[in-house]
Amino acid sequence: MSTSGRTTAKSSQVTTPTDREIRVERIFNAPREQVWRAFTDPKLVAQWWGRGNRVVIERMEVERSVETATFEDLGDGRTKVVTTSLFHTAEERDGMLNSGMEEGLSESYAALDRLLATLD
């Protein structure tokens, strides 16, 4: 278990608060409503999720699962997003961390930054 985190490009903070969790914090320069829309509208998710490469989303359901996300309005046109993923085992969590997840996340969030800059 580690509470110290690594900072990825554009200030994503990745931590492992328990032996089965990954927690990611990131501040986006966009209002909460825009960030929420970009995370929940399949047409928008398809534009940033795959490291900025267009992806096809056949079905997307936003509901409670083993990954949670909070969207905090920082009051100055910025939004803090915190995601927490819960894995079945520590080995699963470590496998995700060792898979290049942080690099992919950084690239996807950079694509999200570009998308958010175009939204009204």
N, C-alpha and C positions, 0 to 999 in steps of 0.2 A: 504494500500500500504506500502511496506517495501523495503528499499534498503539494509538493513543489511541482511547478509546471514548466513547460517549455513554451516559449513564445514563437509562433510561426509568423510568416509574412503578414503584414497588415494587422498586427497585434492580436491574433487569435491566441488565447491562453488555453492550452490543453493540459488537463490534470487527471490524475487517477485517485479520486478520493477514497475508494475502497478497492479491494482486489478484484472486483467484478464490474467496475464502472469506469467510463471515460466521460469527462466533463469538458465542454468547450465553451469559452466565453469570447464574444466578438462584438465590437461596436461598429455599427454601420452609420454612415452619414446620410441618413434618410429617416423620415418620420415613421413611427411604429406601424401605421396603417399600410404604408407602402411595403415595408419589410414583411409584415404579415401576409399581404397579398402575394408577394414574391415567393413565400414559403408554402402557400396553400393553393394557389391557382396553377393547375397542371400546365397550362400554356406558358406561364412564366417560369415555373420550375424547369421545364424542358429546355429553357434557354441558358440556364446557369449550372444545373446540377452536375452534369458530366464534364467538369473542368472547363466549362464554356463551350463544349461541343454539344450540338443539338442532340437530344435524346428523345425517344418516343415513349410516351407514358400512356399505356393502355388503360390503366385503372389506378386511381389514387384515392385513398380514404384517409382523412385526417381524423384520428381518434386516439384514445389512450392506448399506449403500447409500452414496449420496453425502452422506448426513447421518448423523453419529454423535452419540451422546449418552452422557454418563457421569453417574452418580448417586453422589455422595460423601456418606457418612454423616458429619455433623459432630460426632456424639457427644452432642448435647444436644437431640435431638428435631427437628433441622433437617437439611435435605438440600440440597446444592449440586448443581444440574443445569448441565452445560455441553454445549451443542449446537454442532456445527460443520457447516456446509453448504458443500459444494464445488460450484462452478458450472463449466460448460464454458468460459466466457469472462469477462473482467472486465466486459464490457458486460451480460451476464446478471446478474452479481452486483449491479452498479450499478442495473440495472432493478428488481431485487427491493428494494434499499434505498430507491429512489425511489417505490415503489408504495404506501407507507403501511404497510409491513411492521412497522415498529417500533410504530406505534399499535395495529395489530391484535394483535401479540404481547402488548403490554401489557394489552389488554382480555382476551385469552384467558387470560393468566396470572392476572389478577385473578379471572376465573371459576374457574380452577383453585384458587386460594386458598380461595374460598368452598366448592368441592366438598371439598377436603381437610379443611376444618374439620368436615365432616359424616361423614367416614369413621372406622371403628373400626380 
